[in-house]
Amino acid sequence: MEENFGKMEKSAERFWNRKTASLIPYVPGEQPRGEKLIKLNTNENPYPPAPEVIEAIRKFDYNRLRLYPDPAVTDFRQAVAEYFGIEKSMVFAGNGSDEVLAFAFQAFFEPDGRQVNFPDISYSFYPVYARFYELNWKAIPVDSDYRIVVDDYCRAGHDVVIANPNAPTGIALTLEEIERIVAADCDRLVIIDEAYVDFGAESAAALLSKYDNLLVIQTLSKSRSLAGIRVGFAIGSAALIAGLERVRDSINSYTVDMLAQTAATAAVRSGRYFEKTRQKIMMVREETAERLTGLGLKVLPSSANFIFAAHPQIAGSELALMLRQKGVLVRHFKHERIDQYLRISIGTQEEMNILIDRLAEILDYNRV
């Protein structure tokens, strides 16, 4: 019976359509189960959600779960609008920023339309979306220092998607550089993915009053400690937001559940805790970068809640494996240009101390 089931399972792939069969899906970072590991591989916030979030969840009336959530995500969008000093009509909410990005790729880019440009070293979901929606796209090389070359994105006629700070490097563009890209051609769309912006970069939200061809996307997963809730948002002109809403409501009008809306709204309004924890993460990041440099690693300048570092004599994959064997989980990417590097999320001070200690043990043992 099991043998027959296996045959049926394999043969059922004949029902996949051409697109499904050709997909190269995004691969998320490992989420270990049952192992005692210091988890520094998926850029989660090391601190719990704000007290206001915990209190809002504690007071939540679970009897309401029999009802559908507010499809307009009104309270959360209002909180975001107040935070940025914009109109609620300029805010779109989704089930994490990945969903918001997916909606944006559907709403604004055409398979036979303008070319979509993004960096070759960046968030690996961008080429996944581009292939999935069968777009005309190009990965633009970053320079030898892994920096985005602004002039490459100032050419008219090409839509643009940029993560700022970039991932997995952590290197940020200035607000002036972002504006150069946006202003270069006001008849093409520029999407700025700001998943890590709260850890040292400048938000392009400041440009929204000047440009209607700019869409800024953020998440509550990182700086707001809500990776498990899955809430992200976009801010831009009311017309861009209406386009996102049209796509969403053609697929699923209820993408943000009721409990998530409650927690996310409280998180956006928890300003003091947000400021305290993000400052702490930035302080630990800078200290850790200095200690890694002292151990002989090359560390790229980071404005995110992670560090991108490489040892000149040990392959990135080997170093990641050795750290895992010592109970520390980091992220290694198999891209030929960054194969030597490890992306290391910023944990608590104690966790980073352990990372440094374990790394020092490895380097001493290997005499490098």
Secondary structure, DSSP 4 states (H G I P E B T S, - for coil): -HHHHHHHHHHGGGG--HHHHH-----PPP--SS---EE-SS---SSPPPHHHHHHHHT--GGGGGSPP-TT-HHHHHHHHHHHT--GGGEEEESSHHHHHHHHHHHH--TTSSPEEEESSS-THHHHHHHHTT--EEEEPP-TTS---GGGG-STT-EEEEESS-TTT-----HHHHHHHHHH-TTS-EEEE-TTGGGTPPPGGGGTTT-SSEEEEEESSSTTS-TTT--EEEEE-HHHHHHHHHHHTTT-S--S-HHHHHHHHHHHT-HHHHHHHHHHHHHHHHHHHHHHHHTT-EE---SSSEEEEE-SSS-HHHHHHHHHHTTEE-EE---TTTTTEEEEE---HHHHHHHHHHHHHHHHHTT-
